[in-house]
Amino acid sequence: MSLHRPLILGSNSPRRQFLMREAGYRFSLAKPDSDETFPLSMNPIEVPKYLAHKKAESLIKLLSEDNIIMTADTVVILKNKILNKPVDRTEALEMLTQLSGQKHKVITAVCLRDKSKVDCFDDATDVTFRNLSAQELEFYVDTCQPFDKAGAYGAQDWIGMIGIEKIEGSYFTVMGLPMHKVYTHLQKF
C-alpha cells in the first residue's frame, strides 16, 4: 500500500525494511542518531515507546512539509526485566538459556512523526519457548549470530521455527513491526 506522502523509515533493521516492502510501502532510509539508553526507573513496558520516540526526534531535521518519519523499537521482557541486544556470544547464550521453557513478552513500539503531529503506539505479544538444549542454543548463536536482536533471537530464524511453542498476539510484532497497527496508523496521516 503506498502513501500519498514520502515516508522515511528510520531503521537499520533488515526485518523492518522487509516487512514494509512486503506490505507495499515505498520509503527512503535514514539511520537514527540516538542511543538506546532509557531511565532505569522506567517501567519496562514503556521503554520501547520511549526509544521509538527518541529515534524519531533524532531525525527531525529530515522533516519537510509533506514527509513522514517512522521509527520503531522492540524489547523482550522476561519476569519484568528487559533482555536487550546481546553484546557477545556469552550474553546471547545467557539470554536464550533464560528464555528456554519460559513465556515472555515482546513489545514493539512505533513512532510516526511529521511537521505537525506525533503518533506513538505499541503492541505486545506473548511468546513461549519449549525447553531448548545447550547444543540447540549454541548451534543457533554460532550459525545466526543474533547480536542485533532483542532477547538474542529472531522468531523468523531457526530458533523460532524449532523453539517457539506458542505465540499469543502478532507474529509481526515479534519480528519487529506490528504491521496491522502500522497500516491503520499510517492511514491517519
Stockholm file with secondary structure:
# STOCKHOLM 1.0

chainA/1-189         MSLHRPLILGSNSPRRQFLMREAGYRFSLAKPDSDETFPLSMNPIEVPKYLAHKKAESLIKLLSEDNIIMTADTVVILKNKILNKPVDRTEALEMLTQLSGQKHKVITAVCLRDKSKVDCFDDATDVTFRNLSAQELEFYVDTCQPFDKAGAYGAQDWIGMIGIEKIEGSYFTVMGLPMHKVYTHLQKF
#=GR chainA/1-189 SS CCCSSCEEEECCCHHHHHHHHHTTCCCEEECCCCCCCCCTTSCGGGHHHHHHHHHHHHTGGGCCSSCEEEEEEEEEEETTEEECCCSSHHHHHHHHHHHTTCEEEEEEEEEEECSSCEEEEEEEEEEEECCCCHHHHHHHHHHHCCTTSGGGCCTTSHHHHHHEEEEESCHHHHHTCCHHHHHHHHHHC
#=GC SS_cons         CCCSSCEEEECCCHHHHHHHHHTTCCCEEECCCCCCCCCTTSCGGGHHHHHHHHHHHHTGGGCCSSCEEEEEEEEEEETTEEECCCSSHHHHHHHHHHHTTCEEEEEEEEEEECSSCEEEEEEEEEEEECCCCHHHHHHHHHHHCCTTSGGGCCTTSHHHHHHEEEEESCHHHHHTCCHHHHHHHHHHC
//
